[in-house]
């Protein structure tokens, strides 16, 4: 068994390190029995300080062990996080100051490359902090996070607003020597310069001070928003009796029983407030009132008028973002955000989305009509409500295609799907995966497993792949990919430590975990991100970051391999009989490939459009709920559907700035995805064509952000992507 992250939180150590309560505790003891107690208190205090110091050092320490060193997940503890962050910031700032105050004339090497070498200690602390934030959150960590977020923001503002440093970066950017650099080096200079110029470096006086103040406050608000959503996900749990399980499948019931038992409700059945629990319940439960209750709990996260309500937080975030970009001269936040993205402007992004929107809502009308016909005939209902949509969509699926989602699910075992992903990675990327079963690599939870990744031909080591697949308390919802270390060669070749994280409901009593077709697509999607990391051939760390409306392309593309014959015929086997999926069922799945696309497209586009509209208006005095309603009404949003992520739970946009004014990026990337998929489909070897695969890796995976995404795609396809491919992929009408 691999070693796991320490779960014990040293509360006394945290207080000593963070709150200044040491003196208060000592004075109380002294008053009680000064002569006898003081020595003991000092001894204990020294021990606690020593523990905190050790915890800090472990978080900062260079990673040891095999595979170029791996995170010490089994040794670190929360008690050292704040002092480690403070020390990491101190070290990085000293490195930055040395570059800024270098008396030699600024050059690419002594300024741009030198900056790439800074902050190794802080990056290691961020890796551990990311695990506590996303995979193992706790009330203790959230308290720490609320304290450190504004400090980190102030720290990075201090770097971005370092006039001497920016002067050197600007000198390199404007020098004639730039023309002598490689294309990758020139792109690094451009991105480095933009990271300063677009983040306050050109400001002066009060404007510069205000810019930093806004960033600090936003860091606080983003943290509060995410914590509130997680609190609502943990607080709202529906416990059912056996009499309330009507329509639920065996696998759903087993998972619900296990979830209840974990929460000390043995003998009951828990529907938790996460998508992986909510969606199956809404699809199969015959208890309409309970469906409504589950739907309300899920879609009202952050919108319950209590201490965890996010409406006021959203309004303040929007106002501060608008004010901040105004200091830089932009008319709105979206214009600033999209300037260096593929879309270039909010108008271009909106044009794409509104071009697809009419076909999407027209398809919803057709889907609702089909559902209502069944609902009237079978249950006597007169209207499809949002909590009915999944339930009756499943009935329509059975009626139209004789396709039962639960029947499909019996062939979708998590372990077999993982093997299928490895197979695809081997065929397209020449990767091979070997699980590490000894204790040479530590993990942060017993559910996490790790594989070594090598080149199949040369057997050269490429990196590691960590998998954390199951939902649990303290883990944020959804699915995501990340790296603990990314590939680069500028300072000695670094291998990749990649990670995939999901929230599947674990199989009960040793039974395999079964997931839906949609969840299987998500599994492949996130693995696409991992393959993107593992394929990297870049020189400089900064170029490993993705362009938001492009970086989802590689992961979306990989979803297409789930439905290839090689995967279906070899890896989709019944979890009880071991028999492969029948050809009749395969045919039904392919016939129903565009089924329910009205729902899927509309719920996504509603979120993306509201996100964009939020960030293209002056938000002074904004009422977020009214704005959301009015925007959707203007779009003629079908009343049977809500946004995939309603505003008060829209973590992509409001728990940070990664997807703010950028949620459209999934659709922008999907245009590329659909077009690239057609390149494979039309090739002699289909989706496993060797020549197309080589071009895919060379032009679209290995270069990361070292090449402009538009240029990279043209190198792969020989032209720009065609939006009609997206319409064809979704089964929507295509105008010639």
PyMOL commands that set and color helices and strands:
alter all, ss='L'
color gray80, all
select helices_A, chain A and resi 11-18+22-60+78-100+108-116+120-134+139-160+163-174+176-180+183-197+205-235+242-244+250-262+275-284+288-299+311-327+333-338+346-379+386-401+405-409+414-429+517-534+541-544+548-563+565-571+583-591+597-614+624-634+647-649+651-654+665-681+686-688+690-701+709-717+723-729
alter helices_A, ss='H'
color red, helices_A
select strands_A, chain A and resi 238-240+269-271+431-435+449-455+461-470+480-485+496-504
alter strands_A, ss='S'
color yellow, strands_A
deselect
rebuild
show_as cartoon
